[in-house]
Amino acid sequence: MKAGFGARAVLILIGFTAAIAQTVLLRELMVVFYGNETSLGLMLASWFFWTAAGSTLAGHFAAHARQPRRLMAAIQVLIALILPCTILAVRAAKGLLQTVPGEVLGPGAMLLTSFSVLGPLCILSGALFTAGSKVYQTAATTSAGEATGSVYLWEAVGSSGGGVVAGLMLIRYLSSLDIAWLLAVLNLMAACGLAITSRPLRRA
């Protein structure tokens, strides 16, 4: 039995959210750091580190979760709450770190800021991938390896779409906080669809 459309749609949303959130947050951090190659490398390193850490930490919980759909829904609710707060934290960091207008921060300050500000959101993003693999495995009644491969595929589809939508539409017409709230609403809707057991209510 193959996973239904709902499960695939939620997996696509994972990649869609991650791609747009990464684009928005890196743009915000580039403003704080007066972007250069060093700052970009440190930001991406922080993003990848925390995402991998979140995926690893969530592996144990997802493997033993009795209701993986509700676990995934809970993570999406947390992402919806944390994403706007992360943008506000990045903007606050500029005032805290730059004592002189126009001051360019050193690599240490860049790494510390990226590491601390991006941590919560990236941990949840990595955990969401692991939880999504468990949900897909249950829905498709397949092996863990096949489920993970399918999740990678659908997340990549969402990431590609998110990159296109962010570049062509969202960044041009909406502020970073507007985009964050839009992603928050989408993730809350997906969380409701995962947590509600009644099929008519879930479809609604």
Residue frames relative to the residue before (quaternion, step in Angstrom):
aa qw qx qy qz dx dy dz
M 1.0000 0.0000 0.0000 0.0000 0.00 0.00 0.00
K 0.3191 -0.7628 0.5349 0.1738 3.55 -0.85 0.92
A 0.5846 -0.5736 0.4382 0.3704 3.54 -1.21 0.56
G 0.5089 -0.6771 0.4494 0.2838 3.55 -1.07 0.76
F 0.7220 -0.4388 0.3203 0.4284 3.49 -1.39 0.14
G 0.6255 0.5722 -0.3402 0.4069 3.58 1.00 -0.81
A 0.6612 0.5013 -0.3065 0.4663 3.58 0.93 -0.88
R 0.6605 0.4983 -0.3088 0.4691 3.59 0.94 -0.84
A 0.6384 0.5354 -0.3309 0.4432 3.59 0.99 -0.82
V 0.6537 0.5022 -0.3160 0.4696 3.58 0.99 -0.80
L 0.6426 0.5172 -0.3225 0.4643 3.59 1.02 -0.77
I 0.6237 0.5197 -0.3332 0.4794 3.58 1.03 -0.75
L 0.6347 0.5389 -0.3247 0.4488 3.57 1.03 -0.80
I 0.5747 0.5801 -0.3820 0.4328 3.61 1.09 -0.63
G 0.7116 0.4412 -0.2560 0.4831 3.57 0.80 -1.01
F 0.6150 0.5592 -0.3328 0.4453 3.56 1.05 -0.81
T 0.6802 0.4878 -0.2763 0.4723 3.57 0.91 -0.97
A 0.6745 0.5110 -0.3033 0.4381 3.57 0.86 -0.97
A 0.6697 0.5095 -0.3072 0.4444 3.59 0.89 -0.91
I 0.6973 0.4573 -0.2818 0.4747 3.58 0.87 -0.92
A 0.6431 0.5193 -0.3287 0.4569 3.59 0.96 -0.83
Q 0.6476 0.5121 -0.3242 0.4618 3.58 0.96 -0.81
T 0.6475 0.5247 -0.3175 0.4523 3.58 0.93 -0.88
V 0.6888 0.4870 -0.2794 0.4586 3.57 0.86 -1.00
L 0.7095 0.4689 -0.2763 0.4477 3.59 0.82 -0.97
L 0.6382 0.5069 -0.3399 0.4693 3.59 1.01 -0.70
R 0.6218 0.5220 -0.3438 0.4720 3.58 1.06 -0.66
E 0.6518 0.5062 -0.3137 0.4695 3.57 0.96 -0.82
L 0.6801 0.4763 -0.2953 0.4726 3.60 0.93 -0.82
M 0.5979 0.5595 -0.3656 0.4424 3.58 1.09 -0.61
V 0.6148 0.5310 -0.3439 0.4709 3.58 1.11 -0.65
V 0.6618 0.5070 -0.3032 0.4616 3.58 0.96 -0.86
F 0.7704 0.3774 -0.1805 0.4812 3.58 0.93 -0.96
Y 0.3452 -0.7196 0.5129 0.3162 3.61 1.25 -0.13
G 0.2989 -0.8765 0.3349 0.1738 3.46 0.98 1.20
N 0.1300 0.7363 -0.6580 0.0890 3.48 -1.07 0.94
E 0.7428 -0.4212 0.2707 0.4444 3.57 -1.27 0.09
T 0.6392 0.5387 -0.3288 0.4395 3.58 1.00 -0.81
S 0.6751 0.4925 -0.2992 0.4607 3.57 0.86 -0.94
L 0.6425 0.5226 -0.3287 0.4540 3.59 0.97 -0.80
G 0.6534 0.5127 -0.3132 0.4606 3.58 0.96 -0.85
L 0.6683 0.4961 -0.3010 0.4655 3.60 0.96 -0.83
M 0.6341 0.5273 -0.3274 0.4612 3.57 1.03 -0.76
L 0.6836 0.4746 -0.2886 0.4735 3.59 0.88 -0.92
A 0.6184 0.5399 -0.3459 0.4544 3.59 1.04 -0.74
S 0.6518 0.5043 -0.3081 0.4752 3.59 0.97 -0.84
W 0.6429 0.5299 -0.3188 0.4519 3.57 0.96 -0.89
F 0.7054 0.4614 -0.2758 0.4620 3.60 0.79 -0.99
F 0.6311 0.5452 -0.3399 0.4347 3.59 0.98 -0.80
W 0.7266 0.4341 -0.2581 0.4658 3.57 0.74 -1.02
T 0.6153 0.5363 -0.3566 0.4545 3.61 1.05 -0.64
A 0.6563 0.4916 -0.3038 0.4851 3.58 0.98 -0.84
A 0.6381 0.5266 -0.3260 0.4575 3.58 1.02 -0.81
G 0.6629 0.5067 -0.3044 0.4595 3.58 0.94 -0.85
S 0.6434 0.5171 -0.3185 0.4660 3.57 1.01 -0.80
T 0.6650 0.5043 -0.2992 0.4626 3.57 0.99 -0.84
L 0.6824 0.4946 -0.2884 0.4545 3.57 0.87 -0.96
A 0.6899 0.4863 -0.2828 0.4555 3.58 1.01 -0.78
G 0.4907 0.6890 -0.4265 0.3203 3.58 1.22 -0.38
H 0.6710 0.5022 -0.3021 0.4542 3.57 0.91 -0.91
F 0.6881 0.4848 -0.2910 0.4547 3.57 0.87 -0.94
A 0.6641 0.5054 -0.3117 0.4544 3.58 0.95 -0.84
A 0.6450 0.5399 -0.3253 0.4320 3.58 1.02 -0.78
H 0.7667 0.3408 -0.1739 0.5155 3.58 1.09 -0.72
A 0.4474 0.7031 -0.4541 0.3150 3.58 1.24 0.08
R 0.3767 -0.7303 0.5263 0.2184 3.56 -0.86 0.95
Q 0.7764 0.1673 -0.0866 0.6015 3.56 1.15 -0.63
P 0.1574 -0.8411 0.5107 0.0832 3.61 0.31 1.24
R 0.5879 0.5745 -0.3799 0.4242 3.60 1.11 -0.57
R 0.6867 0.4661 -0.2881 0.4777 3.58 0.94 -0.83
L 0.5896 0.5475 -0.3650 0.4683 3.58 1.13 -0.59
M 0.6678 0.4921 -0.2932 0.4754 3.56 0.93 -0.92
A 0.6336 0.5293 -0.3259 0.4607 3.58 1.03 -0.80
A 0.6459 0.5230 -0.3223 0.4532 3.59 0.97 -0.83
I 0.6479 0.5104 -0.3199 0.4663 3.59 0.99 -0.82
Q 0.6557 0.5079 -0.3194 0.4584 3.58 0.98 -0.78
V 0.6107 0.5308 -0.3521 0.4704 3.60 1.06 -0.64
L 0.6587 0.5054 -0.3076 0.4649 3.58 0.95 -0.87
I 0.6312 0.5194 -0.3338 0.4695 3.59 1.00 -0.76
A 0.6375 0.5323 -0.3264 0.4514 3.58 0.97 -0.83
L 0.6915 0.4680 -0.2758 0.4761 3.58 1.04 -0.73
I 0.7282 0.4745 -0.2452 0.4295 3.57 0.93 -0.92
L 0.5906 0.6173 -0.3790 0.3558 3.61 0.99 -0.71
P 0.6856 0.4394 -0.3177 0.4858 3.68 0.75 -0.81
C 0.6310 0.5360 -0.3345 0.4501 3.60 1.04 -0.74
T 0.6230 0.5479 -0.3383 0.4441 3.58 1.06 -0.71
I 0.6403 0.5136 -0.3213 0.4722 3.58 0.99 -0.81
L 0.6544 0.5018 -0.3101 0.4730 3.57 0.96 -0.83
A 0.6402 0.5260 -0.3243 0.4564 3.58 1.05 -0.76
V 0.6261 0.5270 -0.3350 0.4670 3.59 1.03 -0.76
R 0.6776 0.4847 -0.2983 0.4658 3.58 0.90 -0.86
A 0.6405 0.5173 -0.3244 0.4658 3.58 1.06 -0.71
A 0.6019 0.5888 -0.3536 0.4075 3.57 1.10 -0.70
K 0.6012 0.5762 -0.3643 0.4168 3.56 1.07 -0.69
G 0.6973 0.4654 -0.2775 0.4693 3.57 0.91 -0.87
L 0.6688 0.5111 -0.3007 0.4485 3.58 1.09 -0.68
L 0.7583 0.4179 -0.2064 0.4558 3.57 0.95 -0.89
Q 0.7334 0.4004 -0.2365 0.4959 3.58 0.99 -0.77
T 0.1642 -0.8190 0.5463 0.0621 3.56 -0.09 1.31
V 0.7453 0.2691 -0.1627 0.5879 3.58 1.22 -0.49
P 0.4995 -0.6576 0.4586 0.3283 3.66 -0.77 0.90
G 0.8096 0.2378 -0.1971 0.4992 3.55 -0.89 0.99
E 0.4360 0.7090 -0.4579 0.3124 3.59 1.26 0.01
V 0.2746 -0.7428 0.5903 0.1562 3.57 -0.97 0.93
L 0.3833 -0.7485 0.4975 0.2129 3.57 -0.67 1.12
G 0.4988 -0.6413 0.4959 0.3066 3.54 -1.22 0.53
P 0.7083 -0.4672 0.3120 0.4274 3.59 -1.26 0.26
G 0.6298 0.5513 -0.3400 0.4288 3.59 1.02 -0.76
A 0.6818 0.4726 -0.2822 0.4819 3.56 0.90 -0.92
M 0.6184 0.5423 -0.3412 0.4551 3.59 1.06 -0.72
L 0.6812 0.4860 -0.2898 0.4644 3.56 0.88 -0.97
L 0.6555 0.5172 -0.3168 0.4499 3.58 0.90 -0.89
T 0.6676 0.4998 -0.3030 0.4612 3.55 0.94 -0.89
S 0.6742 0.4890 -0.2954 0.4681 3.59 0.84 -0.97
F 0.6631 0.5331 -0.2997 0.4316 3.54 0.93 -0.98
S 0.7354 0.4303 -0.2396 0.4654 3.57 0.87 -0.94
V 0.6980 0.4840 -0.2860 0.4436 3.59 0.91 -0.87
L 0.7360 0.4327 -0.2378 0.4632 3.59 0.91 -0.89
G 0.4721 0.7365 -0.4092 0.2592 3.58 1.20 -0.48
P 0.7224 0.4561 -0.2939 0.4286 3.64 0.51 -1.07
L 0.6914 0.4790 -0.2925 0.4549 3.59 0.82 -0.95
C 0.6897 0.4849 -0.2948 0.4496 3.60 0.88 -0.90
I 0.5953 0.5472 -0.3624 0.4635 3.60 1.08 -0.65
L 0.6753 0.4808 -0.2913 0.4774 3.57 0.92 -0.88
S 0.6293 0.5370 -0.3351 0.4510 3.59 1.03 -0.76
G 0.6673 0.4842 -0.2974 0.4816 3.57 0.98 -0.84
A 0.6453 0.5174 -0.3169 0.4641 3.56 1.03 -0.79
L 0.6211 0.5594 -0.3368 0.4334 3.56 1.07 -0.73
F 0.6205 0.5366 -0.3437 0.4572 3.58 1.06 -0.71
T 0.6686 0.4973 -0.3019 0.4632 3.58 0.92 -0.91
A 0.6570 0.4975 -0.3079 0.4755 3.56 0.96 -0.86
G 0.6335 0.5376 -0.3247 0.4519 3.57 1.05 -0.77
S 0.6181 0.5391 -0.3395 0.4606 3.57 1.06 -0.71
K 0.6592 0.5042 -0.3049 0.4672 3.56 1.00 -0.85
V 0.6461 0.5151 -0.3176 0.4650 3.57 0.97 -0.84
Y 0.6688 0.4928 -0.3021 0.4675 3.58 0.92 -0.90
Q 0.6257 0.5421 -0.3350 0.4499 3.58 1.01 -0.81
T 0.6726 0.4868 -0.2916 0.4750 3.57 0.98 -0.85
A 0.6873 0.4929 -0.2869 0.4498 3.59 0.91 -0.92
A 0.7552 0.3848 -0.2021 0.4906 3.57 0.98 -0.84
T 0.2767 -0.7818 0.5012 0.2471 3.59 1.33 -0.21
T 0.4452 0.6694 -0.4608 0.3759 3.54 0.77 1.08
S 0.6645 -0.4960 0.3643 0.4240 3.57 -1.27 0.04
A 0.6557 -0.5190 0.3736 0.4014 3.54 -1.28 0.39
G 0.6520 0.5280 -0.3169 0.4423 3.59 0.98 -0.83
E 0.6739 0.4786 -0.2973 0.4779 3.58 0.91 -0.87
A 0.6346 0.5310 -0.3294 0.4548 3.57 1.02 -0.78
T 0.6548 0.5126 -0.3160 0.4568 3.59 0.93 -0.87
G 0.6433 0.5202 -0.3194 0.4621 3.58 0.98 -0.81
S 0.6622 0.4974 -0.3065 0.4692 3.58 0.98 -0.82
V 0.6339 0.5250 -0.3297 0.4625 3.57 1.03 -0.79
Y 0.6110 0.5389 -0.3431 0.4675 3.59 1.02 -0.79
L 0.6587 0.5225 -0.3094 0.4442 3.58 0.92 -0.93
W 0.7301 0.4294 -0.2574 0.4651 3.58 0.71 -1.04
E 0.6170 0.5242 -0.3536 0.4686 3.59 1.09 -0.60
A 0.6275 0.5300 -0.3327 0.4634 3.58 1.06 -0.74
V 0.6120 0.5347 -0.3440 0.4703 3.58 1.07 -0.73
G 0.6768 0.4893 -0.2892 0.4678 3.56 0.94 -0.90
S 0.6382 0.5313 -0.3236 0.4535 3.58 1.01 -0.80
S 0.6436 0.5168 -0.3178 0.4665 3.56 0.99 -0.84
G 0.6740 0.4877 -0.2932 0.4711 3.55 0.92 -0.89
G 0.6453 0.5315 -0.3162 0.4484 3.55 1.02 -0.82
G 0.6446 0.5260 -0.3185 0.4542 3.55 1.00 -0.80
V 0.6662 0.4972 -0.2986 0.4689 3.56 0.96 -0.87
V 0.6771 0.4944 -0.2942 0.4589 3.58 0.87 -0.98
A 0.6526 0.5163 -0.3180 0.4543 3.59 0.97 -0.85
G 0.7189 0.4714 -0.2584 0.4407 3.56 0.86 -0.97
L 0.7626 0.4009 -0.2061 0.4639 3.56 0.94 -0.85
M 0.8172 0.2576 -0.1037 0.5050 3.58 1.05 -0.67
L 0.7621 0.4498 -0.2595 0.3866 3.55 0.35 -1.27
I 0.7063 0.4692 -0.2790 0.4508 3.58 0.75 -1.04
R 0.6462 0.5401 -0.3218 0.4326 3.59 1.08 -0.64
Y 0.8255 0.2875 -0.1010 0.4750 3.55 0.91 -0.90
L 0.7633 0.3213 -0.1789 0.5312 3.62 1.18 -0.36
S 0.4839 -0.6314 0.5141 0.3210 3.55 -1.21 0.50
S 0.6888 -0.4775 0.3397 0.4267 3.57 -1.26 0.25
L 0.6686 0.4903 -0.3035 0.4695 3.59 0.96 -0.82
D 0.6085 0.5383 -0.3541 0.4631 3.60 1.05 -0.68
I 0.6534 0.5026 -0.3069 0.4757 3.57 0.96 -0.87
A 0.6403 0.5323 -0.3235 0.4495 3.58 0.98 -0.84
W 0.6702 0.4847 -0.3028 0.4735 3.59 0.93 -0.84
L 0.6136 0.5402 -0.3480 0.4588 3.59 1.05 -0.69
L 0.6666 0.4815 -0.2946 0.4869 3.58 0.93 -0.89
A 0.6144 0.5543 -0.3437 0.4440 3.57 1.06 -0.74
V 0.6602 0.5031 -0.3061 0.4662 3.58 0.93 -0.89
L 0.6505 0.5170 -0.3190 0.4559 3.60 0.93 -0.87
N 0.6879 0.4724 -0.2890 0.4692 3.59 0.92 -0.85
L 0.6236 0.5200 -0.3441 0.4714 3.59 1.06 -0.64
M 0.6341 0.5168 -0.3299 0.4711 3.58 1.02 -0.75
A 0.6575 0.4967 -0.3077 0.4758 3.58 0.98 -0.85
A 0.6274 0.5359 -0.3358 0.4544 3.58 1.03 -0.76
C 0.6318 0.5206 -0.3292 0.4706 3.57 1.00 -0.77
G 0.6582 0.5179 -0.3057 0.4529 3.55 0.97 -0.86
L 0.6757 0.4830 -0.2923 0.4740 3.58 1.09 -0.66
A 0.7322 0.4632 -0.2432 0.4361 3.56 0.91 -0.93
I 0.6531 0.5142 -0.3282 0.4486 3.60 1.05 -0.69
T 0.3404 -0.7744 0.5053 0.1708 3.55 -0.81 1.05
S 0.6153 0.5523 -0.3497 0.4405 3.58 1.11 -0.62
R 0.4424 -0.7299 0.4530 0.2575 3.58 -0.61 1.10
P 0.6599 0.4876 -0.3486 0.4531 3.69 0.80 -0.72
L 0.6621 0.4903 -0.3080 0.4758 3.59 0.97 -0.84
R 0.6394 0.5342 -0.3281 0.4451 3.58 0.99 -0.81
R 0.6615 0.4918 -0.3085 0.4747 3.59 0.95 -0.81
A 0.6275 0.5287 -0.3353 0.4629 3.57 1.05 -0.76
